[in-house]
Amino acid sequence: MKKPAKKPVKRASKKPAKKAAKKTTPEAMPKPRHGEFMWNELMTRDDDRALDFFGKVLGWTHSDWPMGDGKAPYRLLKCGGDKSVAGMMKMTEPEFPPQVPPHWMSYIAVDNVDKRAELAKQHGGQIVHGPMDIPQVGRFCIVCDPTGAMVAFMTPQGGTA
């Protein structure tokens, strides 16, 4: 008995499949867990000098994020391409009186800024800057712990993990 002829089989193209473009929007970034340090920010009166310094010492680049109302831009500091590693804000009066020195501010992710600010007060801390929204970023406050150290709490716009 004669075997039936085999039908030609279509072979898949040998071209590699196109990979989907990687999202770099804030929504695509992993959510920080409650209690994790999530961001660092340099507050300085001379942002151009600081950019020059960190560019030469660490190779950081930056992109500017307009603040509006004629304010200096917020600067996103980047390491190795587009990865933002910190922010930089120019200190101006009256928000930053002359006696406030340039400094780095660390942000800790929290599940609820208002609740955590209240708990900080109840346990001997002080509120330096009350809870406030930052459009497209989240809600933050700045607290001073009972030892005098300051830190910011932030609930990111997408929440915590």
MOFENUR-V463682 format. One record per pair of residues at least 24 apart in sequence whose C-alpha atoms are under 10 Angstrom apart, sorted by the first residue. I is the first residue (numbers start at 1). J is the second residue. If there is no record, write none. Layout:
BEGIN
[[I/J] [I/J]]
END
This chain:
BEGIN
[[24/82] [24/83] [26/136] [26/137] [26/156] [26/157] [26/158] [27/157] [27/158] [29/158] [30/158] [30/160] [30/161] [31/109] [31/156] [31/157] [31/158] [31/159] [31/160] [31/161] [32/108] [32/109] [32/110] [32/111] [32/155] [32/156] [32/158] [32/159] [32/160] [32/161] [33/108] [33/109] [33/110] [33/111] [33/159] [33/160] [33/161] [34/108] [34/109] [34/110] [34/111] [34/112] [34/153] [34/154] [34/155] [34/159] [34/160] [34/161] [35/107] [35/108] [35/109] [35/110] [35/111] [35/153] [35/154] [35/160] [36/107] [36/108] [36/109] [36/110] [36/153] [36/160] [37/106] [37/107] [37/108] [37/109] [37/110] [37/152] [37/153] [37/154] [38/85] [38/86] [38/106] [38/107] [38/108] [38/109] [38/110] [38/153] [38/154] [38/156] [39/84] [39/85] [39/86] [39/87] [39/105] [39/106] [39/107] [39/108] [39/109] [39/152] [39/154] [40/77] [40/85] [40/86] [40/87] [40/88] [40/104] [40/105] [40/106] [40/107] [40/108] [40/152] [41/75] [41/76] [41/77] [41/85] [41/86] [41/87] [41/88] [41/89] [41/103] [41/104] [41/105] [41/106] [41/107] [42/75] [42/77] [42/86] [42/87] [42/88] [42/89] [42/90] [42/91] [42/102] [42/103] [42/104] [42/105] [42/106] [43/87] [43/88] [43/89] [43/90] [43/91] [43/92] [43/96] [43/100] [43/101] [43/102] [43/103] [43/104] [43/105] [44/88] [44/89] [44/90] [44/91] [44/92] [44/96] [44/100] [44/101] [44/102] [44/103] [44/104] [45/89] [45/90] [45/91] [45/92] [45/93] [45/96] [45/98] [45/101] [45/102] [45/103] [46/89] [46/90] [46/91] [46/102] [47/72] [47/73] [47/74] [47/75] [47/88] [47/89] [47/90] [47/91] [48/90] [50/88] [51/75] [51/77] [51/88] [55/79] [60/84] [60/85] [60/86] [62/86] [62/87] [62/88] [63/87] [64/88] [104/151] [105/142] [105/150] [105/151] [105/152] [106/142] [106/150] [106/151] [106/152] [106/153] [106/154] [107/140] [107/141] [107/142] [107/150] [107/151] [107/152] [107/153] [107/154] [107/155] [108/140] [108/151] [108/152] [108/153] [108/154] [108/155] [109/140] [109/152] [109/153] [109/154] [109/155] [109/156] [109/159] [109/160] [109/161] [110/139] [110/140] [110/152] [110/153] [110/154] [110/155] [110/156] [110/159] [110/160] [110/161] [111/153] [111/154] [111/155] [111/156] [111/159] [111/160] [111/161] [112/139] [112/140] [112/153] [112/154] [112/155] [112/156] [112/159] [112/160] [113/138] [113/139] [113/140] [113/141] [113/142] [113/152] [113/153] [113/154] [113/155] [113/156] [114/139] [114/140] [114/141] [114/153] [114/154] [114/155] [116/141] [116/143] [116/153] [116/154] [117/141] [117/142] [117/143] [117/152] [117/153] [120/144] [120/145] [120/146] [121/145] [121/146] [125/149] [125/150] [126/150] [127/152] [128/152] [133/157]]
END
